[in-house]
Amino acid sequence: MDRVIKADLFRYGGLSNTKGFLRGLFIPGFRFTYLFRKASKCKKYSIPWFFYVLLLRRYSYKYGFQIAWSANIGEGLYIGHRGTLIIDRRATIGKNFNITHGVTVGQASRGKYKGHPTIGDNVWVGTGAVIIGKITIGSNVLIAPNSFVNRDVPSNSFVIGNPSKIISNEKATEGYINFTLEDKIIP
């Protein structure tokens, strides 16, 4: 098991080793993340790539997750619940990203912020949040449920509401992002 998959597995309650991996496969978020990682590591159009992409597509329909195998997501991805979840294939997301159901991370097709979001490390996104456009969200940011984010967000902040209101806070994600790589050294 490579480091990225170990980091993803650890996010699910501190699971590690073979026994933890087998337990993790029964968790929809980790199962999907594992297939996502395997598909993204394989050489495009190889036999293993087709296998993982087909499985990824099957679980995409089953769980409601729409995350392309080509999306750029750092280690420590945590998908909290089943349900509609959309991440644009061109979005860039850092490590220790928590996401829940009903969230959209997508592109804006016109205007000042035409493009795709860039999201930093240690970001928690609540249910029903929408993040769109060529914006940059810093590290250690909590995006509250049902928030609409279409402008840059500095690090160490809360984002609340529609239109979004940004509140600076050094401990914005404390207690929300657990079992990170910093909690345990993974060889």
C-alpha positions as CSV (number, residue, x, y, z in Angstrom):
1,M,0.0,0.0,0.0
2,D,1.5,3.4,-1.0
3,R,1.7,6.4,1.2
4,V,-1.2,8.3,-0.3
5,I,-3.6,5.4,0.2
6,K,-2.3,4.9,3.8
7,A,-3.0,8.6,4.4
8,D,-6.5,8.3,3.0
9,L,-7.2,5.2,5.1
10,F,-5.9,6.8,8.3
11,R,-8.4,9.6,7.9
12,Y,-11.2,7.0,8.5
13,G,-10.9,6.7,12.3
14,G,-7.1,6.0,12.3
15,L,-7.3,2.8,10.3
16,S,-4.0,1.3,9.3
17,N,-2.4,-2.0,8.3
18,T,-4.0,-4.9,6.4
19,K,-6.9,-5.4,8.9
20,G,-7.7,-1.7,8.8
21,F,-7.6,-1.7,5.0
22,L,-10.1,-4.6,4.8
23,R,-12.4,-2.7,7.3
24,G,-11.9,0.5,5.2
25,L,-13.2,-1.2,2.1
26,F,-16.6,-1.4,3.8
27,I,-16.7,2.3,4.1
28,P,-18.1,3.9,1.0
29,G,-15.9,7.0,1.1
30,F,-12.7,5.0,1.4
31,R,-13.7,2.4,-1.1
32,F,-14.4,5.1,-3.7
33,T,-11.2,7.0,-2.8
34,Y,-9.1,3.8,-3.1
35,L,-10.4,3.2,-6.6
36,F,-9.9,6.8,-7.5
37,R,-6.2,6.6,-6.4
38,K,-5.6,3.3,-8.2
39,A,-7.2,4.7,-11.5
40,S,-5.2,7.9,-11.3
41,K,-1.9,6.0,-10.8
42,C,-2.3,3.6,-13.7
43,K,-1.0,4.3,-17.2
44,K,-3.9,5.7,-19.2
45,Y,-5.6,3.1,-21.4
46,S,-3.8,0.1,-19.8
47,I,-5.7,-3.0,-18.7
48,P,-5.5,-2.0,-15.0
49,W,-6.6,1.5,-15.8
50,F,-9.7,0.2,-17.6
51,F,-10.5,-2.1,-14.7
52,Y,-10.2,0.7,-12.1
53,V,-12.1,3.3,-14.2
54,L,-15.0,0.8,-14.7
55,L,-15.1,0.1,-11.0
56,L,-14.9,3.8,-10.2
57,R,-17.8,4.5,-12.6
58,R,-19.9,1.8,-11.0
59,Y,-19.3,3.2,-7.5
60,S,-19.8,6.7,-8.8
61,Y,-23.4,5.8,-9.7
62,K,-23.9,3.7,-6.6
63,Y,-22.8,6.4,-4.1
64,G,-23.5,9.6,-6.1
65,F,-19.9,10.8,-6.2
66,Q,-18.8,12.5,-9.3
67,I,-15.0,12.8,-9.1
68,A,-13.1,12.1,-12.3
69,W,-10.0,9.9,-12.0
70,S,-7.9,12.7,-13.4
71,A,-8.8,15.2,-10.6
72,N,-5.8,16.6,-8.7
73,I,-6.5,15.8,-5.0
74,G,-3.8,15.6,-2.3
75,E,-3.4,12.8,0.2
76,G,-5.8,12.4,3.2
77,L,-9.1,12.8,1.3
78,Y,-12.1,12.1,3.5
79,I,-15.6,11.7,2.1
80,G,-17.9,11.9,5.0
81,H,-21.3,10.7,3.6
82,R,-22.9,9.1,0.6
83,G,-24.8,11.4,-1.7
84,T,-24.4,13.9,-4.5
85,L,-20.8,15.1,-4.5
86,I,-19.2,16.8,-7.5
87,I,-15.6,17.8,-7.9
88,D,-14.5,19.2,-11.3
89,R,-11.7,17.3,-12.9
90,R,-9.6,20.4,-13.2
91,A,-9.9,21.6,-9.6
92,T,-6.7,21.4,-7.5
93,I,-7.2,20.3,-3.9
94,G,-4.5,20.0,-1.2
95,K,-4.1,17.4,1.5
96,N,-6.5,16.5,4.3
97,F,-9.6,17.6,2.5
98,N,-12.9,16.8,4.2
99,I,-16.0,16.9,2.1
100,T,-19.7,16.0,2.8
101,H,-22.7,15.3,0.7
102,G,-24.4,17.8,-1.6
103,V,-21.1,19.7,-2.3
104,T,-20.1,21.1,-5.7
105,V,-16.5,22.1,-6.5
106,G,-16.7,23.3,-10.1
107,Q,-15.9,25.8,-12.8
108,A,-17.4,29.1,-13.6
109,S,-17.9,29.5,-17.4
110,R,-17.9,33.2,-17.6
111,G,-17.1,36.5,-15.8
112,K,-14.2,37.6,-13.7
113,Y,-13.7,34.2,-12.1
114,K,-13.9,32.0,-15.2
115,G,-12.0,28.8,-14.4
116,H,-11.5,26.2,-11.7
117,P,-10.9,26.5,-7.9
118,T,-7.6,25.9,-6.1
119,I,-8.1,24.7,-2.5
120,G,-5.3,24.5,0.1
121,D,-4.5,22.0,2.8
122,N,-6.8,21.1,5.8
123,V,-10.1,22.4,4.4
124,W,-13.5,21.2,5.7
125,V,-16.5,21.7,3.4
126,G,-20.0,21.4,4.9
127,T,-23.2,19.9,3.4
128,G,-24.6,21.8,0.4
129,A,-21.7,24.2,-0.1
130,V,-20.9,25.4,-3.6
131,I,-17.4,26.4,-4.6
132,I,-17.0,27.7,-8.1
133,G,-14.7,29.8,-10.3
134,K,-11.0,30.5,-10.6
135,I,-10.6,31.2,-6.9
136,T,-8.0,30.3,-4.3
137,I,-9.0,29.0,-0.9
138,G,-6.2,29.0,1.6
139,S,-5.2,26.3,4.1
140,N,-7.0,25.7,7.4
141,V,-10.4,26.9,6.1
142,L,-13.9,25.8,7.3
143,I,-16.7,26.3,4.7
144,A,-20.0,26.2,6.5
145,P,-23.0,24.2,5.2
146,N,-24.9,25.8,2.4
147,S,-22.3,28.5,1.7
148,F,-21.7,29.8,-1.8
149,V,-18.1,30.6,-2.4
150,N,-17.1,32.5,-5.5
151,R,-14.2,34.7,-4.3
152,D,-10.8,34.1,-2.8
153,V,-10.6,33.0,0.8
154,P,-7.5,33.6,2.9
155,S,-6.0,30.9,5.1
156,N,-7.2,30.4,8.7
157,S,-10.8,31.5,8.0
158,F,-14.5,30.5,8.3
159,V,-16.7,31.0,5.3
160,I,-20.4,31.4,6.1
161,G,-23.5,32.1,4.1
162,N,-24.8,33.2,0.7
163,P,-23.3,35.6,-0.2
164,S,-20.2,34.3,1.6
165,K,-18.9,36.1,4.6
166,I,-15.3,35.5,5.6
167,I,-14.3,35.5,9.3
168,S,-10.7,35.2,10.2
169,N,-9.9,32.6,12.9
170,E,-6.5,30.9,13.6
171,K,-8.2,27.7,14.7
172,A,-10.9,27.5,12.0
173,T,-10.7,23.7,11.5
174,E,-9.7,22.6,15.0
175,G,-11.8,19.6,15.9
176,Y,-13.2,19.2,12.3
177,I,-10.1,17.7,10.6
178,N,-9.0,14.6,12.6
179,F,-6.6,11.7,11.9
180,T,-4.3,13.7,9.7
181,L,-0.8,12.8,8.6
182,E,0.5,15.0,11.4
183,D,-1.3,12.8,14.0
184,K,0.7,9.7,13.0
185,I,3.9,9.3,11.1
186,I,3.2,7.0,8.2
187,P,6.4,5.3,6.8
